[in-house]
Amino acid sequence: MTTATPKRKKSAPKTFQDAYDVLKSNAEMLQSQDEPDIDNLMSTVEESIAAYRVCEARLDAIEQALGSAFAMDDDSEG
């Protein structure tokens, strides 16, 4: 039987690595449960969404920076 562990509200992660760690930890926790911890599910989902948004924003910024760098490289070769 799984015991409910109260989760306290955490601040949103600021870095990609911190956000990735939150996502990984929450996924492992959810996968390891024999029975879902319904009492804390919403806070886990909210925390995961916030972490996902941090990762998504960082990846979008990198994609945009790489796109600009390659566009500049293409312009200088042309």
Backbone as CSV, one residue per row, in Angstrom:
resi,resn,N_x,N_y,N_z,CA_x,CA_y,CA_z,C_x,C_y,C_z
1,MET,0.839,-1.191,0.000,0.000,0.000,0.000,0.880,1.247,0.000
2,THR,0.532,2.199,-0.820,1.287,3.439,-0.921,0.770,4.431,0.103
3,THR,1.693,5.042,0.837,1.315,6.041,1.820,1.359,7.413,1.182
4,ALA,0.343,8.201,1.439,0.295,9.551,0.876,1.350,10.413,1.543
5,THR,2.158,11.044,0.717,3.175,11.954,1.215,2.772,13.358,0.809
6,PRO,2.520,14.220,1.794,2.121,15.575,1.439,3.245,16.279,0.678
7,LYS,2.879,16.924,-0.405,3.856,17.687,-1.184,3.696,19.150,-0.845
8,ARG,4.806,19.802,-0.676,4.719,21.239,-0.467,4.975,21.926,-1.793
9,LYS,4.399,23.073,-1.945,4.508,23.838,-3.185,5.955,24.277,-3.376
10,LYS,6.531,23.909,-4.516,7.901,24.288,-4.832,7.871,25.412,-5.848
11,SER,8.923,26.218,-5.839,9.001,27.266,-6.852,9.397,26.631,-8.175
12,ALA,9.013,27.258,-9.258,9.304,26.733,-10.591,10.813,26.721,-10.807
13,PRO,11.311,25.688,-11.454,12.751,25.629,-11.734,13.155,26.759,-12.685
14,LYS,14.400,27.186,-12.571,14.883,28.312,-13.386,15.755,27.849,-14.548
15,THR,16.404,26.701,-14.417,17.316,26.242,-15.460,16.762,24.994,-16.144
16,PHE,17.282,24.728,-17.332,16.870,23.531,-18.058,17.164,22.286,-17.224
17,GLN,18.365,22.214,-16.642,18.746,21.021,-15.890,17.840,20.802,-14.689
18,ASP,17.518,21.875,-13.964,16.616,21.753,-12.815,15.233,21.280,-13.261
19,ALA,14.744,21.845,-14.359,13.430,21.461,-14.875,13.434,20.011,-15.344
20,TYR,14.496,19.614,-16.029,14.620,18.226,-16.495,14.633,17.272,-15.305
21,ASP,15.351,17.650,-14.252,15.412,16.809,-13.048,14.034,16.655,-12.407
22,VAL,13.251,17.731,-12.400,11.885,17.674,-11.854,11.041,16.697,-12.680
23,LEU,11.118,16.828,-14.006,10.341,15.943,-14.875,10.751,14.479,-14.682
24,LYS,12.040,14.242,-14.631,12.549,12.880,-14.459,12.123,12.299,-13.113
25,SER,12.259,13.091,-12.065,11.888,12.651,-10.720,10.390,12.350,-10.625
26,ASN,9.569,13.242,-11.172,8.122,13.032,-11.123,7.707,11.813,-11.933
27,ALA,8.327,11.613,-13.091,8.010,10.444,-13.917,8.382,9.157,-13.182
28,GLU,9.564,9.136,-12.568,9.990,7.949,-11.823,9.062,7.675,-10.647
29,MET,8.667,8.746,-9.950,7.773,8.599,-8.802,6.423,8.035,-9.244
30,LEU,5.877,8.565,-10.333,4.577,8.095,-10.813,4.656,6.645,-11.302
31,GLN,5.749,6.298,-11.954,5.905,4.933,-12.459,6.106,3.921,-11.343
32,SER,6.685,4.349,-10.234,6.989,3.415,-9.150,5.815,3.176,-8.204
33,GLN,4.754,3.964,-8.334,3.609,3.819,-7.429,2.795,2.578,-7.778
34,ASP,2.467,1.811,-6.741,1.573,0.675,-6.935,0.147,1.171,-7.125
35,GLU,-0.194,2.193,-6.371,-1.511,2.817,-6.459,-1.285,4.319,-6.628
36,PRO,-2.060,4.959,-7.476,-1.841,6.396,-7.682,-2.113,7.201,-6.409
37,ASP,-1.282,8.183,-6.167,-1.445,9.081,-5.030,-2.325,10.248,-5.481
38,ILE,-3.613,9.999,-5.491,-4.579,10.963,-6.016,-4.518,12.293,-5.264
39,ASP,-4.246,12.252,-3.972,-4.218,13.482,-3.176,-3.139,14.448,-3.649
40,ASN,-2.043,13.932,-4.174,-0.940,14.791,-4.603,-0.777,14.842,-6.118
41,LEU,-1.648,14.188,-6.849,-1.506,14.112,-8.296,-1.552,15.487,-8.952
42,MET,-2.474,16.324,-8.547,-2.613,17.634,-9.182,-1.368,18.483,-8.972
43,SER,-0.806,18.461,-7.771,0.401,19.261,-7.536,1.582,18.701,-8.331
44,THR,1.639,17.382,-8.500,2.695,16.771,-9.309,2.541,17.179,-10.768
45,VAL,1.316,17.165,-11.265,1.050,17.558,-12.651,1.384,19.040,-12.851
46,GLU,0.964,19.897,-11.942,1.249,21.333,-12.055,2.752,21.601,-12.029
47,GLU,3.456,20.919,-11.143,4.908,21.068,-11.053,5.575,20.597,-12.350
48,SER,5.074,19.509,-12.897,5.624,18.970,-14.140,5.356,19.894,-15.322
49,ILE,4.184,20.477,-15.375,3.856,21.411,-16.464,4.776,22.622,-16.405
50,ALA,5.002,23.157,-15.208,5.903,24.308,-15.065,7.313,23.942,-15.511
51,ALA,7.773,22.762,-15.140,9.110,22.305,-15.537,9.179,22.097,-17.045
52,TYR,8.135,21.522,-17.610,8.091,21.308,-19.059,8.192,22.636,-19.808
53,ARG,7.501,23.640,-19.318,7.524,24.954,-19.976,8.921,25.574,-19.945
54,VAL,9.648,25.371,-18.855,11.026,25.863,-18.773,11.880,25.162,-19.818
55,CYS,11.773,23.835,-19.891,12.539,23.064,-20.883,12.176,23.497,-22.297
56,GLU,10.892,23.627,-22.553,10.427,24.014,-23.883,10.973,25.390,-24.282
57,ALA,10.939,26.338,-23.356,11.430,27.691,-23.645,12.924,27.672,-23.940
58,ARG,13.689,26.905,-23.172,15.132,26.824,-23.405,15.423,26.163,-24.742
59,LEU,14.723,25.096,-25.063,14.940,24.422,-26.343,14.547,25.324,-27.511
60,ASP,13.451,26.062,-27.373,13.037,27.007,-28.422,14.099,28.084,-28.626
61,ALA,14.660,28.578,-27.527,15.686,29.621,-27.619,16.937,29.081,-28.310
62,ILE,17.307,27.860,-27.997,18.482,27.254,-28.630,18.219,27.025,-30.115
63,GLU,17.043,26.533,-30.438,16.691,26.300,-31.841,16.743,27.611,-32.630
64,GLN,16.223,28.665,-32.044,16.225,29.972,-32.707,17.657,30.494,-32.868
65,ALA,18.477,30.344,-31.832,19.863,30.813,-31.906,20.648,30.028,-32.955
66,LEU,20.430,28.715,-33.000,21.118,27.907,-34.005,20.647,28.266,-35.409
67,GLY,19.356,28.496,-35.555,18.817,28.905,-36.852,19.444,30.204,-37.322
68,SER,19.585,31.159,-36.408,20.213,32.439,-36.748,21.678,32.253,-37.090
69,ALA,22.364,31.433,-36.331,23.794,31.193,-36.580,24.002,30.544,-37.935
70,PHE,23.182,29.560,-38.267,23.318,28.890,-39.557,22.909,29.813,-40.704
71,ALA,21.927,30.666,-40.483,21.520,31.621,-41.511,22.645,32.618,-41.783
72,MET,23.321,33.062,-40.743,24.441,33.981,-40.898,25.591,33.286,-41.630
73,ASP,25.798,32.018,-41.318,26.853,31.240,-41.964,26.541,31.066,-43.452
74,ASP,25.281,30.781,-43.761,24.863,30.637,-45.149,25.036,31.942,-45.924
75,ASP,24.717,33.072,-45.287,24.854,34.380,-45.932,26.315,34.694,-46.242
76,SER,27.215,34.318,-45.342,28.632,34.640,-45.550,29.256,33.741,-46.610
77,GLU,28.678,32.561,-46.845,29.203,31.644,-47.866,28.696,32.002,-49.259
78,GLY,27.531,32.637,-49.310,26.849,32.884,-50.567,27.457,33.881,-51.409
